[in-house]
Each structure stands twice: as structure tokens, then as C-alpha cells.
Amino acid sequence: MNAEIDYDLTRDQWEALKALRLPALERRFLNRGIADQLIALELAAMTGGCPAITPKGRSVLLRGSPRLWDVAA
């Protein structure tokens, strides 16, 4: 049984999660509050003073956000 949880991320959380794929030096402005929310969900973690995507965050990113599936359809 797959115990992974589908995350219903907001558009801003989704965009921040996508931005975390880039190296810290290449990222544009990242909202600290949204980064903190992703850290609380364990989709990101602080690494060297900067938020970085976690393996769990990569998995969620690959699956996509259910809230955004309708936009893509």
C-alpha cells in the first residue's frame, strides 16, 4: 500500500517548489514565508542557510498538485 499523501499546494507554494530545483545562485526572489511552509510540509529543508528541495518535495513535484491538474487539462 502506498502511504504517500497528495499535497494540495497553492499556486505560490507550487511555484516556490519548482524554483527550489534551481541552484541557490540561479533562483530569483523566493518568498521566505512560503519556503517556511514547504519546510513545515517536509518538501524543503534548510541547507547551508538556503531552502533546498527534499526527495519528498521532488516526488510531489513530479506527481503535480491536484489543484493545478484542471489548469493543465
CHARMM-style PDB file with segment names, atoms N, HN, CA, C and O in Angstrom:
ATOM      1  N   MET     1       0.832  -1.185   0.000  1.00  0.00      PROA
ATOM      2  CA  MET     1       0.000   0.000   0.000  1.00  0.00      PROA
ATOM      3  C   MET     1       0.872   1.241   0.000  1.00  0.00      PROA
ATOM      4  O   MET     1       1.844   1.320   0.751  1.00  0.00      PROA
ATOM      5  N   ASN     2       0.533   2.200  -0.830  1.00  0.00      PROA
ATOM      6  HN  ASN     2      -0.257   2.136  -1.439  1.00  0.00      PROA
ATOM      7  CA  ASN     2       1.290   3.434  -0.934  1.00  0.00      PROA
ATOM      8  C   ASN     2       0.740   4.440   0.072  1.00  0.00      PROA
ATOM      9  O   ASN     2      -0.419   4.844  -0.020  1.00  0.00      PROA
ATOM     10  N   ALA     3       1.563   4.841   1.025  1.00  0.00      PROA
ATOM     11  HN  ALA     3       2.505   4.513   1.100  1.00  0.00      PROA
ATOM     12  CA  ALA     3       1.110   5.735   2.094  1.00  0.00      PROA
ATOM     13  C   ALA     3       1.416   7.199   1.793  1.00  0.00      PROA
ATOM     14  O   ALA     3       1.234   8.054   2.660  1.00  0.00      PROA
ATOM     15  N   GLU     4       1.882   7.507   0.562  1.00  0.00      PROA
ATOM     16  HN  GLU     4       2.029   6.813  -0.142  1.00  0.00      PROA
ATOM     17  CA  GLU     4       2.198   8.901   0.260  1.00  0.00      PROA
ATOM     18  C   GLU     4       0.930   9.739   0.236  1.00  0.00      PROA
ATOM     19  O   GLU     4      -0.133   9.276  -0.179  1.00  0.00      PROA
ATOM     20  N   ILE     5       1.060  10.957   0.680  1.00  0.00      PROA
ATOM     21  HN  ILE     5       1.923  11.333   1.016  1.00  0.00      PROA
ATOM     22  CA  ILE     5      -0.064  11.885   0.757  1.00  0.00      PROA
ATOM     23  C   ILE     5      -0.003  12.835  -0.433  1.00  0.00      PROA
ATOM     24  O   ILE     5       1.067  13.338  -0.776  1.00  0.00      PROA
ATOM     25  N   ASP     6      -1.150  13.080  -1.062  1.00  0.00      PROA
ATOM     26  HN  ASP     6      -2.019  12.672  -0.784  1.00  0.00      PROA
ATOM     27  CA  ASP     6      -1.213  14.091  -2.101  1.00  0.00      PROA
ATOM     28  C   ASP     6      -1.311  15.453  -1.433  1.00  0.00      PROA
ATOM     29  O   ASP     6      -2.155  15.661  -0.562  1.00  0.00      PROA
ATOM     30  N   TYR     7      -0.467  16.360  -1.831  1.00  0.00      PROA
ATOM     31  HN  TYR     7       0.218  16.191  -2.538  1.00  0.00      PROA
ATOM     32  CA  TYR     7      -0.452  17.695  -1.252  1.00  0.00      PROA
ATOM     33  C   TYR     7      -1.259  18.626  -2.137  1.00  0.00      PROA
ATOM     34  O   TYR     7      -1.074  18.650  -3.353  1.00  0.00      PROA
ATOM     35  N   ASP     8      -2.145  19.384  -1.536  1.00  0.00      PROA
ATOM     36  HN  ASP     8      -2.296  19.364  -0.547  1.00  0.00      PROA
ATOM     37  CA  ASP     8      -2.955  20.361  -2.248  1.00  0.00      PROA
ATOM     38  C   ASP     8      -2.278  21.720  -2.065  1.00  0.00      PROA
ATOM     39  O   ASP     8      -2.694  22.535  -1.242  1.00  0.00      PROA
ATOM     40  N   LEU     9      -1.229  21.939  -2.852  1.00  0.00      PROA
ATOM     41  HN  LEU     9      -0.892  21.277  -3.521  1.00  0.00      PROA
ATOM     42  CA  LEU     9      -0.439  23.159  -2.718  1.00  0.00      PROA
ATOM     43  C   LEU     9      -1.120  24.331  -3.398  1.00  0.00      PROA
ATOM     44  O   LEU     9      -1.836  24.166  -4.385  1.00  0.00      PROA
ATOM     45  N   THR    10      -0.887  25.522  -2.854  1.00  0.00      PROA
ATOM     46  HN  THR    10      -0.306  25.656  -2.052  1.00  0.00      PROA
ATOM     47  CA  THR    10      -1.365  26.736  -3.516  1.00  0.00      PROA
ATOM     48  C   THR    10      -0.466  26.997  -4.719  1.00  0.00      PROA
ATOM     49  O   THR    10       0.606  26.404  -4.838  1.00  0.00      PROA
ATOM     50  N   ARG    11      -0.893  27.863  -5.588  1.00  0.00      PROA
ATOM     51  HN  ARG    11      -1.764  28.345  -5.492  1.00  0.00      PROA
ATOM     52  CA  ARG    11      -0.084  28.217  -6.766  1.00  0.00      PROA
ATOM     53  C   ARG    11       1.274  28.766  -6.333  1.00  0.00      PROA
ATOM     54  O   ARG    11       2.294  28.428  -6.934  1.00  0.00      PROA
ATOM     55  N   ASP    12       1.301  29.615  -5.290  1.00  0.00      PROA
ATOM     56  HN  ASP    12       0.472  29.889  -4.802  1.00  0.00      PROA
ATOM     57  CA  ASP    12       2.568  30.180  -4.820  1.00  0.00      PROA
ATOM     58  C   ASP    12       3.490  29.103  -4.259  1.00  0.00      PROA
ATOM     59  O   ASP    12       4.697  29.134  -4.500  1.00  0.00      PROA
ATOM     60  N   GLN    13       2.933  28.153  -3.513  1.00  0.00      PROA
ATOM     61  HN  GLN    13       1.953  28.127  -3.316  1.00  0.00      PROA
ATOM     62  CA  GLN    13       3.746  27.055  -2.980  1.00  0.00      PROA
ATOM     63  C   GLN    13       4.291  26.202  -4.128  1.00  0.00      PROA
ATOM     64  O   GLN    13       5.449  25.784  -4.104  1.00  0.00      PROA
ATOM     65  N   TRP    14       3.463  25.954  -5.115  1.00  0.00      PROA
ATOM     66  HN  TRP    14       2.523  26.294  -5.135  1.00  0.00      PROA
ATOM     67  CA  TRP    14       3.872  25.172  -6.269  1.00  0.00      PROA
ATOM     68  C   TRP    14       5.027  25.859  -7.007  1.00  0.00      PROA
ATOM     69  O   TRP    14       6.019  25.218  -7.352  1.00  0.00      PROA
ATOM     70  N   GLU    15       4.890  27.162  -7.243  1.00  0.00      PROA
ATOM     71  HN  GLU    15       4.083  27.683  -6.963  1.00  0.00      PROA
ATOM     72  CA  GLU    15       5.940  27.903  -7.947  1.00  0.00      PROA
ATOM     73  C   GLU    15       7.233  27.927  -7.139  1.00  0.00      PROA
ATOM     74  O   GLU    15       8.319  27.815  -7.707  1.00  0.00      PROA
ATOM     75  N   ALA    16       7.126  28.072  -5.822  1.00  0.00      PROA
ATOM     76  HN  ALA    16       6.244  28.163  -5.361  1.00  0.00      PROA
ATOM     77  CA  ALA    16       8.315  28.066  -4.973  1.00  0.00      PROA
ATOM     78  C   ALA    16       8.978  26.690  -4.997  1.00  0.00      PROA
ATOM     79  O   ALA    16      10.205  26.599  -5.031  1.00  0.00      PROA
ATOM     80  N   LEU    17       8.188  25.627  -4.980  1.00  0.00      PROA
ATOM     81  HN  LEU    17       7.192  25.701  -4.952  1.00  0.00      PROA
ATOM     82  CA  LEU    17       8.745  24.278  -5.026  1.00  0.00      PROA
ATOM     83  C   LEU    17       9.480  24.064  -6.349  1.00  0.00      PROA
ATOM     84  O   LEU    17      10.559  23.472  -6.371  1.00  0.00      PROA
ATOM     85  N   LYS    18       8.900  24.541  -7.447  1.00  0.00      PROA
ATOM     86  HN  LYS    18       8.023  25.022  -7.429  1.00  0.00      PROA
ATOM     87  CA  LYS    18       9.573  24.433  -8.739  1.00  0.00      PROA
ATOM     88  C   LYS    18      10.873  25.236  -8.739  1.00  0.00      PROA
ATOM     89  O   LYS    18      11.875  24.793  -9.300  1.00  0.00      PROA
ATOM     90  N   ALA    19      10.860  26.414  -8.112  1.00  0.00      PROA
ATOM     91  HN  ALA    19      10.046  26.773  -7.657  1.00  0.00      PROA
ATOM     92  CA  ALA    19      12.056  27.259  -8.069  1.00  0.00      PROA
ATOM     93  C   ALA    19      13.183  26.608  -7.272  1.00  0.00      PROA
ATOM     94  O   ALA    19      14.359  26.849  -7.547  1.00  0.00      PROA
ATOM     95  N   LEU    20      12.831  25.792  -6.296  1.00  0.00      PROA
ATOM     96  HN  LEU    20      11.876  25.597  -6.074  1.00  0.00      PROA
ATOM     97  CA  LEU    20      13.849  25.143  -5.472  1.00  0.00      PROA
ATOM     98  C   LEU    20      14.659  24.103  -6.242  1.00  0.00      PROA
ATOM     99  O   LEU    20      15.673  23.621  -5.737  1.00  0.00      PROA
ATOM    100  N   ARG    21      14.235  23.754  -7.439  1.00  0.00      PROA
ATOM    101  HN  ARG    21      13.411  24.146  -7.849  1.00  0.00      PROA
ATOM    102  CA  ARG    21      15.018  22.828  -8.262  1.00  0.00      PROA
ATOM    103  C   ARG    21      16.317  23.484  -8.717  1.00  0.00      PROA
ATOM    104  O   ARG    21      17.315  22.802  -8.949  1.00  0.00      PROA
ATOM    105  N   LEU    22      16.303  24.788  -8.841  1.00  0.00      PROA
ATOM    106  HN  LEU    22      15.492  25.343  -8.653  1.00  0.00      PROA
ATOM    107  CA  LEU    22      17.479  25.517  -9.322  1.00  0.00      PROA
ATOM    108  C   LEU    22      18.504  25.699  -8.217  1.00  0.00      PROA
ATOM    109  O   LEU    22      18.142  25.754  -7.041  1.00  0.00      PROA
ATOM    110  N   PRO    23      19.784  25.792  -8.579  1.00  0.00      PROA
ATOM    111  CA  PRO    23      20.796  26.121  -7.568  1.00  0.00      PROA
ATOM    112  C   PRO    23      20.485  27.480  -6.935  1.00  0.00      PROA
ATOM    113  O   PRO    23      19.904  28.348  -7.586  1.00  0.00      PROA
ATOM    114  N   ALA    24      20.864  27.666  -5.683  1.00  0.00      PROA
ATOM    115  HN  ALA    24      21.336  26.961  -5.154  1.00  0.00      PROA
ATOM    116  CA  ALA    24      20.535  28.882  -4.926  1.00  0.00      PROA
ATOM    117  C   ALA    24      20.961  30.151  -5.664  1.00  0.00      PROA
ATOM    118  O   ALA    24      20.242  31.150  -5.628  1.00  0.00      PROA
ATOM    119  N   LEU    25      22.098  30.131  -6.322  1.00  0.00      PROA
ATOM    120  HN  LEU    25      22.682  29.320  -6.351  1.00  0.00      PROA
ATOM    121  CA  LEU    25      22.585  31.330  -7.012  1.00  0.00      PROA
ATOM    122  C   LEU    25      21.759  31.688  -8.238  1.00  0.00      PROA
ATOM    123  O   LEU    25      21.767  32.840  -8.670  1.00  0.00      PROA
ATOM    124  N   GLU    26      21.047  30.723  -8.805  1.00  0.00      PROA
ATOM    125  HN  GLU    26      21.040  29.786  -8.454  1.00  0.00      PROA
ATOM    126  CA  GLU    26      20.256  30.971 -10.013  1.00  0.00      PROA
ATOM    127  C   GLU    26      18.800  31.310  -9.724  1.00  0.00      PROA
ATOM    128  O   GLU    26      18.065  31.683 -10.639  1.00  0.00      PROA
ATOM    129  N   ARG    27      18.370  31.189  -8.482  1.00  0.00      PROA
ATOM    130  HN  ARG    27      18.966  30.886  -7.738  1.00  0.00      PROA
ATOM    131  CA  ARG    27      16.971  31.453  -8.134  1.00  0.00      PROA
ATOM    132  C   ARG    27      16.695  32.939  -8.099  1.00  0.00      PROA
ATOM    133  O   ARG    27      17.526  33.746  -7.683  1.00  0.00      PROA
ATOM    134  N   ARG    28      15.496  33.271  -8.550  1.00  0.00      PROA
ATOM    135  HN  ARG    28      14.821  32.616  -8.888  1.00  0.00      PROA
ATOM    136  CA  ARG    28      15.016  34.633  -8.357  1.00  0.00      PROA
ATOM    137  C   ARG    28      14.466  34.731  -6.947  1.00  0.00      PROA
ATOM    138  O   ARG    28      14.612  33.791  -6.166  1.00  0.00      PROA
ATOM    139  N   PHE    29      13.854  35.816  -6.611  1.00  0.00      PROA
ATOM    140  HN  PHE    29      13.735  36.580  -7.246  1.00  0.00      PROA
ATOM    141  CA  PHE    29      13.302  36.050  -5.280  1.00  0.00      PROA
ATOM    142  C   PHE    29      12.421  34.880  -4.856  1.00  0.00      PROA
ATOM    143  O   PHE    29      11.557  34.438  -5.613  1.00  0.00      PROA
ATOM    144  N   LEU    30      12.643  34.386  -3.647  1.00  0.00      PROA
ATOM    145  HN  LEU    30      13.344  34.745  -3.032  1.00  0.00      PROA
ATOM    146  CA  LEU    30      11.846  33.298  -3.085  1.00  0.00      PROA
ATOM    147  C   LEU    30      11.228  33.793  -1.785  1.00  0.00      PROA
ATOM    148  O   LEU    30      11.942  34.189  -0.864  1.00  0.00      PROA
ATOM    149  N   ASN    31       9.900  33.769  -1.711  1.00  0.00      PROA
ATOM    150  HN  ASN    31       9.320  33.447  -2.460  1.00  0.00      PROA
ATOM    151  CA  ASN    31       9.175  34.237  -0.534  1.00  0.00      PROA
ATOM    152  C   ASN    31       9.529  33.351   0.660  1.00  0.00      PROA
ATOM    153  O   ASN    31       9.292  32.143   0.637  1.00  0.00      PROA
ATOM    154  N   ARG    32      10.094  33.957   1.698  1.00  0.00      PROA
ATOM    155  HN  ARG    32      10.287  34.938   1.717  1.00  0.00      PROA
ATOM    156  CA  ARG    32      10.542  33.205   2.876  1.00  0.00      PROA
ATOM    157  C   ARG    32       9.377  32.518   3.593  1.00  0.00      PROA
ATOM    158  O   ARG    32       9.523  31.403   4.093  1.00  0.00      PROA
ATOM    159  N   GLY    33       8.234  33.179   3.641  1.00  0.00      PROA
ATOM    160  HN  GLY    33       8.115  34.085   3.235  1.00  0.00      PROA
ATOM    161  CA  GLY    33       7.060  32.587   4.293  1.00  0.00      PROA
ATOM    162  C   GLY    33       6.604  31.320   3.592  1.00  0.00      PROA
ATOM    163  O   GLY    33       6.258  30.333   4.240  1.00  0.00      PROA
ATOM    164  N   ILE    34       6.605  31.351   2.277  1.00  0.00      PROA
ATOM    165  HN  ILE    34       6.886  32.154   1.751  1.00  0.00      PROA
ATOM    166  CA  ILE    34       6.209  30.167   1.513  1.00  0.00      PROA
ATOM    167  C   ILE    34       7.266  29.081   1.656  1.00  0.00      PROA
ATOM    168  O   ILE    34       6.932  27.901   1.764  1.00  0.00      PROA
ATOM    169  N   ALA    35       8.536  29.471   1.657  1.00  0.00      PROA
ATOM    170  HN  ALA    35       8.806  30.429   1.569  1.00  0.00      PROA
ATOM    171  CA  ALA    35       9.610  28.493   1.883  1.00  0.00      PROA
ATOM    172  C   ALA    35       9.438  27.832   3.248  1.00  0.00      PROA
ATOM    173  O   ALA    35       9.629  26.623   3.377  1.00  0.00      PROA
ATOM    174  N   ASP    36       9.083  28.606   4.256  1.00  0.00      PROA
ATOM    175  HN  ASP    36       8.927  29.588   4.151  1.00  0.00      PROA
ATOM    176  CA  ASP    36       8.845  28.048   5.594  1.00  0.00      PROA
ATOM    177  C   ASP    36       7.684  27.058   5.590  1.00  0.00      PROA
ATOM    178  O   ASP    36       7.730  26.045   6.287  1.00  0.00      PROA
ATOM    179  N   GLN    37       6.639  27.348   4.804  1.00  0.00      PROA
ATOM    180  HN  GLN    37       6.602  28.172   4.237  1.00  0.00      PROA
ATOM    181  CA  GLN    37       5.506  26.426   4.691  1.00  0.00      PROA
ATOM    182  C   GLN    37       5.951  25.103   4.063  1.00  0.00      PROA
ATOM    183  O   GLN    37       5.548  24.029   4.509  1.00  0.00      PROA
ATOM    184  N   LEU    38       6.787  25.191   3.023  1.00  0.00      PROA
ATOM    185  HN  LEU    38       7.114  26.064   2.660  1.00  0.00      PROA
ATOM    186  CA  LEU    38       7.279  23.978   2.368  1.00  0.00      PROA
ATOM    187  C   LEU    38       8.186  23.182   3.306  1.00  0.00      PROA
ATOM    188  O   LEU    38       8.186  21.951   3.283  1.00  0.00      PROA
ATOM    189  N   ILE    39       8.956  23.892   4.128  1.00  0.00      PROA
ATOM    190  HN  ILE    39       8.956  24.892   4.147  1.00  0.00      PROA
ATOM    191  CA  ILE    39       9.806  23.229   5.120  1.00  0.00      PROA
ATOM    192  C   ILE    39       8.932  22.500   6.147  1.00  0.00      PROA
ATOM    193  O   ILE    39       9.238  21.373   6.536  1.00  0.00      PROA
ATOM    194  N   ALA    40       7.855  23.139   6.580  1.00  0.00      PROA
ATOM    195  HN  ALA    40       7.606  24.054   6.263  1.00  0.00      PROA
ATOM    196  CA  ALA    40       6.944  22.520   7.545  1.00  0.00      PROA
ATOM    197  C   ALA    40       6.295  21.257   6.964  1.00  0.00      PROA
ATOM    198  O   ALA    40       6.008  20.312   7.699  1.00  0.00      PROA
ATOM    199  N   LEU    41       6.066  21.243   5.655  1.00  0.00      PROA
ATOM    200  HN  LEU    41       6.299  22.011   5.058  1.00  0.00      PROA
ATOM    201  CA  LEU    41       5.483  20.070   4.989  1.00  0.00      PROA
ATOM    202  C   LEU    41       6.550  19.027   4.633  1.00  0.00      PROA
ATOM    203  O   LEU    41       6.240  17.975   4.075  1.00  0.00      PROA
ATOM    204  N   GLU    42       7.808  19.334   4.964  1.00  0.00      PROA
ATOM    205  HN  GLU    42       8.060  20.189   5.417  1.00  0.00      PROA
ATOM    206  CA  GLU    42       8.960  18.471   4.668  1.00  0.00      PROA
ATOM    207  C   GLU    42       9.201  18.313   3.170  1.00  0.00      PROA
ATOM    208  O   GLU    42       9.771  17.317   2.726  1.00  0.00      PROA
ATOM    209  N   LEU    43       8.761  19.310   2.394  1.00  0.00      PROA
ATOM    210  HN  LEU    43       8.299  20.120   2.755  1.00  0.00      PROA
ATOM    211  CA  LEU    43       9.017  19.312   0.956  1.00  0.00      PROA
ATOM    212  C   LEU    43      10.298  20.071   0.642  1.00  0.00      PROA
ATOM    213  O   LEU    43      10.831  19.981  -0.464  1.00  0.00      PROA
ATOM    214  N   ALA    44      10.785  20.815   1.623  1.00  0.00      PROA
ATOM    215  HN  ALA    44      10.352  20.888   2.521  1.00  0.00      PROA
ATOM    216  CA  ALA    44      12.034  21.559   1.518  1.00  0.00      PROA
ATOM    217  C   ALA    44      12.732  21.483   2.871  1.00  0.00      PROA
ATOM    218  O   ALA    44      12.119  21.170   3.891  1.00  0.00      PROA
ATOM    219  N   ALA    45      14.015  21.774   2.854  1.00  0.00      PROA
ATOM    220  HN  ALA    45      14.514  22.028   2.025  1.00  0.00      PROA
ATOM    221  CA  ALA    45      14.800  21.788   4.089  1.00  0.00      PROA
ATOM    222  C   ALA    45      15.855  22.877   3.965  1.00  0.00      PROA
ATOM    223  O   ALA    45      16.274  23.222   2.860  1.00  0.00      PROA
ATOM    224  N   MET    46      16.277  23.407   5.087  1.00  0.00      PROA
ATOM    225  HN  MET    46      15.937  23.126   5.984  1.00  0.00      PROA
ATOM    226  CA  MET    46      17.338  24.417   5.081  1.00  0.00      PROA
ATOM    227  C   MET    46      18.678  23.709   4.910  1.00  0.00      PROA
ATOM    228  O   MET    46      19.009  22.802   5.673  1.00  0.00      PROA
ATOM    229  N   THR    47      19.440  24.122   3.914  1.00  0.00      PROA
ATOM    230  HN  THR    47      19.171  24.859   3.294  1.00  0.00      PROA
ATOM    231  CA  THR    47      20.753  23.563   3.643  1.00  0.00      PROA
ATOM    232  C   THR    47      21.704  24.720   3.390  1.00  0.00      PROA
ATOM    233  O   THR    47      21.564  25.440   2.401  1.00  0.00      PROA
ATOM    234  N   GLY    48      22.664  24.899   4.275  1.00  0.00      PROA
ATOM    235  HN  GLY    48      22.778  24.315   5.079  1.00  0.00      PROA
ATOM    236  CA  GLY    48      23.614  25.996   4.103  1.00  0.00      PROA
ATOM    237  C   GLY    48      22.966  27.366   4.164  1.00  0.00      PROA
ATOM    238  O   GLY    48      23.424  28.298   3.503  1.00  0.00      PROA
ATOM    239  N   GLY    49      21.913  27.498   4.945  1.00  0.00      PROA
ATOM    240  HN  GLY    49      21.542  26.740   5.482  1.00  0.00      PROA
ATOM    241  CA  GLY    49      21.241  28.787   5.090  1.00  0.00      PROA
ATOM    242  C   GLY    49      20.218  29.096   4.010  1.00  0.00      PROA
ATOM    243  O   GLY    49      19.592  30.155   4.042  1.00  0.00      PROA
ATOM    244  N   CYS    50      20.036  28.191   3.052  1.00  0.00      PROA
ATOM    245  HN  CYS    50      20.545  27.330   3.026  1.00  0.00      PROA
ATOM    246  CA  CYS    50      19.065  28.385   1.973  1.00  0.00      PROA
ATOM    247  C   CYS    50      18.134  27.189   1.911  1.00  0.00      PROA
ATOM    248  O   CYS    50      18.549  26.062   2.179  1.00  0.00      PROA
ATOM    249  N   PRO    51      16.872  27.428   1.557  1.00  0.00      PROA
ATOM    250  CA  PRO    51      15.971  26.291   1.401  1.00  0.00      PROA
ATOM    251  C   PRO    51      16.364  25.466   0.174  1.00  0.00      PROA
ATOM    252  O   PRO    51      16.786  26.014  -0.845  1.00  0.00      PROA
ATOM    253  N   ALA    52      16.222  24.163   0.285  1.00  0.00      PROA
ATOM    254  HN  ALA    52      15.880  23.718   1.113  1.00  0.00      PROA
ATOM    255  CA  ALA    52      16.502  23.243  -0.817  1.00  0.00      PROA
ATOM    256  C   ALA    52      15.397  22.200  -0.877  1.00  0.00      PROA
ATOM    257  O   ALA    52      14.821  21.839   0.150  1.00  0.00      PROA
ATOM    258  N   ILE    53      15.106  21.725  -2.056  1.00  0.00      PROA
ATOM    259  HN  ILE    53      15.574  22.018  -2.890  1.00  0.00      PROA
ATOM    260  CA  ILE    53      14.062  20.719  -2.225  1.00  0.00      PROA
ATOM    261  C   ILE    53      14.536  19.389  -1.645  1.00  0.00      PROA
ATOM    262  O   ILE    53      15.704  19.026  -1.777  1.00  0.00      PROA
ATOM    263  N   THR    54      13.622  18.668  -1.005  1.00  0.00      PROA
ATOM    264  HN  THR    54      12.673  18.963  -0.898  1.00  0.00      PROA
ATOM    265  CA  THR    54      13.922  17.359  -0.421  1.00  0.00      PROA
ATOM    266  C   THR    54      13.484  16.267  -1.408  1.00  0.00      PROA
ATOM    267  O   THR    54      12.769  16.551  -2.369  1.00  0.00      PROA
ATOM    268  N   PRO    55      13.908  15.035  -1.173  1.00  0.00      PROA
ATOM    269  CA  PRO    55      13.408  13.938  -2.025  1.00  0.00      PROA
ATOM    270  C   PRO    55      11.875  13.853  -2.015  1.00  0.00      PROA
ATOM    271  O   PRO    55      11.262  13.567  -3.043  1.00  0.00      PROA
ATOM    272  N   LYS    56      11.273  14.097  -0.877  1.00  0.00      PROA
ATOM    273  HN  LYS    56      11.771  14.330  -0.041  1.00  0.00      PROA
ATOM    274  CA  LYS    56       9.805  14.112  -0.778  1.00  0.00      PROA
ATOM    275  C   LYS    56       9.227  15.228  -1.642  1.00  0.00      PROA
ATOM    276  O   LYS    56       8.210  15.042  -2.310  1.00  0.00      PROA
ATOM    277  N   GLY    57       9.883  16.393  -1.625  1.00  0.00      PROA
ATOM    278  HN  GLY    57      10.709  16.544  -1.082  1.00  0.00      PROA
ATOM    279  CA  GLY    57       9.446  17.521  -2.450  1.00  0.00      PROA
ATOM    280  C   GLY    57       9.563  17.215  -3.930  1.00  0.00      PROA
ATOM    281  O   GLY    57       8.694  17.598  -4.713  1.00  0.00      PROA
ATOM    282  N   ARG    58      10.634  16.524  -4.325  1.00  0.00      PROA
ATOM    283  HN  ARG    58      11.340  16.212  -3.689  1.00  0.00      PROA
ATOM    284  CA  ARG    58      10.809  16.122  -5.729  1.00  0.00      PROA
ATOM    285  C   ARG    58       9.694  15.170  -6.157  1.00  0.00      PROA
ATOM    286  O   ARG    58       9.179  15.266  -7.271  1.00  0.00      PROA
ATOM    287  N   SER    59       9.328  14.254  -5.263  1.00  0.00      PROA
ATOM    288  HN  SER    59       9.747  14.177  -4.358  1.00  0.00      PROA
ATOM    289  CA  SER    59       8.265  13.305  -5.569  1.00  0.00      PROA
ATOM    290  C   SER    59       6.941  14.037  -5.786  1.00  0.00      PROA
ATOM    291  O   SER    59       6.210  13.745  -6.733  1.00  0.00      PROA
ATOM    292  N   VAL    60       6.641  14.978  -4.910  1.00  0.00      PROA
ATOM    293  HN  VAL    60       7.234  15.214  -4.141  1.00  0.00      PROA
ATOM    294  CA  VAL    60       5.404  15.764  -5.044  1.00  0.00      PROA
ATOM    295  C   VAL    60       5.444  16.579  -6.328  1.00  0.00      PROA
ATOM    296  O   VAL    60       4.436  16.686  -7.026  1.00  0.00      PROA
ATOM    297  N   LEU    61       6.588  17.148  -6.642  1.00  0.00      PROA
ATOM    298  HN  LEU    61       7.407  17.061  -6.074  1.00  0.00      PROA
ATOM    299  CA  LEU    61       6.743  17.958  -7.844  1.00  0.00      PROA
ATOM    300  C   LEU    61       6.509  17.111  -9.094  1.00  0.00      PROA
ATOM    301  O   LEU    61       5.864  17.566 -10.038  1.00  0.00      PROA
ATOM    302  N   LEU    62       7.022  15.904  -9.104  1.00  0.00      PROA
ATOM    303  HN  LEU    62       7.547  15.535  -8.337  1.00  0.00      PROA
ATOM    304  CA  LEU    62       6.841  15.023 -10.261  1.00  0.00      PROA
ATOM    305  C   LEU    62       5.388  14.606 -10.447  1.00  0.00      PROA
ATOM    306  O   LEU    62       4.910  14.488 -11.575  1.00  0.00      PROA
ATOM    307  N   ARG    63       4.689  14.382  -9.338  1.00  0.00      PROA
ATOM    308  HN  ARG    63       5.078  14.478  -8.422  1.00  0.00      PROA
ATOM    309  CA  ARG    63       3.278  13.982  -9.405  1.00  0.00      PROA
ATOM    310  C   ARG    63       2.381  15.149  -9.766  1.00  0.00      PROA
ATOM    311  O   ARG    63       1.367  14.973 -10.441  1.00  0.00      PROA
ATOM    312  N   GLY    64       2.747  16.326  -9.324  1.00  0.00      PROA
ATOM    313  HN  GLY    64       3.571  16.469  -8.776  1.00  0.00      PROA
ATOM    314  CA  GLY    64       1.939  17.508  -9.587  1.00  0.00      PROA
ATOM    315  C   GLY    64       0.933  17.772  -8.484  1.00  0.00      PROA
ATOM    316  O   GLY    64       0.653  16.900  -7.661  1.00  0.00      PROA
ATOM    317  N   SER    65       0.397  18.971  -8.475  1.00  0.00      PROA
ATOM    318  HN  SER    65       0.624  19.679  -9.144  1.00  0.00      PROA
ATOM    319  CA  SER    65      -0.586  19.367  -7.487  1.00  0.00      PROA
ATOM    320  C   SER    65      -1.987  19.153  -8.045  1.00  0.00      PROA
ATOM    321  O   SER    65      -2.294  19.652  -9.128  1.00  0.00      PROA
ATOM    322  N   PRO    66      -2.851  18.418  -7.327  1.00  0.00      PROA
ATOM    323  CA  PRO    66      -4.209  18.192  -7.811  1.00  0.00      PROA
ATOM    324  C   PRO    66      -4.947  19.482  -8.142  1.00  0.00      PROA
ATOM    325  O   PRO    66      -5.767  19.504  -9.060  1.00  0.00      PROA
ATOM    326  N   ARG    67      -4.675  20.536  -7.423  1.00  0.00      PROA
ATOM    327  HN  ARG    67      -4.009  20.518  -6.677  1.00  0.00      PROA
ATOM    328  CA  ARG    67      -5.341  21.811  -7.670  1.00  0.00      PROA
ATOM    329  C   ARG    67      -4.983  22.351  -9.054  1.00  0.00      PROA
ATOM    330  O   ARG    67      -5.780  23.069  -9.657  1.00  0.00      PROA
ATOM    331  N   LEU    68      -3.794  22.017  -9.566  1.00  0.00      PROA
ATOM    332  HN  LEU    68      -3.147  21.434  -9.076  1.00  0.00      PROA
ATOM    333  CA  LEU    68      -3.345  22.528 -10.856  1.00  0.00      PROA
ATOM    334  C   LEU    68      -3.648  21.582 -12.010  1.00  0.00      PROA
ATOM    335  O   LEU    68      -3.444  21.959 -13.164  1.00  0.00      PROA
ATOM    336  N   TRP    69      -4.126  20.369 -11.747  1.00  0.00      PROA
ATOM    337  HN  TRP    69      -4.292  20.063 -10.810  1.00  0.00      PROA
ATOM    338  CA  TRP    69      -4.426  19.443 -12.817  1.00  0.00      PROA
ATOM    339  C   TRP    69      -5.499  19.997 -13.748  1.00  0.00      PROA
ATOM    340  O   TRP    69      -5.424  19.797 -14.961  1.00  0.00      PROA
ATOM    341  N   ASP    70      -6.493  20.689 -13.202  1.00  0.00      PROA
ATOM    342  HN  ASP    70      -6.555  20.851 -12.217  1.00  0.00      PROA
ATOM    343  CA  ASP    70      -7.558  21.260 -14.025  1.00  0.00      PROA
ATOM    344  C   ASP    70      -7.030  22.344 -14.943  1.00  0.00      PROA
ATOM    345  O   ASP    70      -7.536  22.518 -16.051  1.00  0.00      PROA
ATOM    346  N   VAL    71      -6.012  23.080 -14.494  1.00  0.00      PROA
ATOM    347  HN  VAL    71      -5.600  22.938 -13.594  1.00  0.00      PROA
ATOM    348  CA  VAL    71      -5.426  24.149 -15.312  1.00  0.00      PROA
ATOM    349  C   VAL    71      -4.752  23.561 -16.543  1.00  0.00      PROA
ATOM    350  O   VAL    71      -4.815  24.137 -17.629  1.00  0.00      PROA
ATOM    351  N   ALA    72      -4.104  22.409 -16.368  1.00  0.00      PROA
ATOM    352  HN  ALA    72      -4.053  21.942 -15.486  1.00  0.00      PROA
ATOM    353  CA  ALA    72      -3.382  21.787 -17.460  1.00  0.00      PROA
ATOM    354  C   ALA    72      -4.311  21.075 -18.450  1.00  0.00      PROA
ATOM    355  O   ALA    72      -3.932  20.837 -19.597  1.00  0.00      PROA
ATOM    356  N   ALA    73      -5.507  20.743 -18.012  1.00  0.00      PROA
ATOM    357  HN  ALA    73      -5.815  20.936 -17.080  1.00  0.00      PROA
ATOM    358  CA  ALA    73      -6.434  19.999 -18.883  1.00  0.00      PROA
ATOM    359  C   ALA    73      -7.034  20.866 -19.967  1.00  0.00      PROA
ATOM    360  OT1 ALA    73      -7.828  20.383 -20.774  1.00  0.00      PROA
TER     361      ALA     73
END
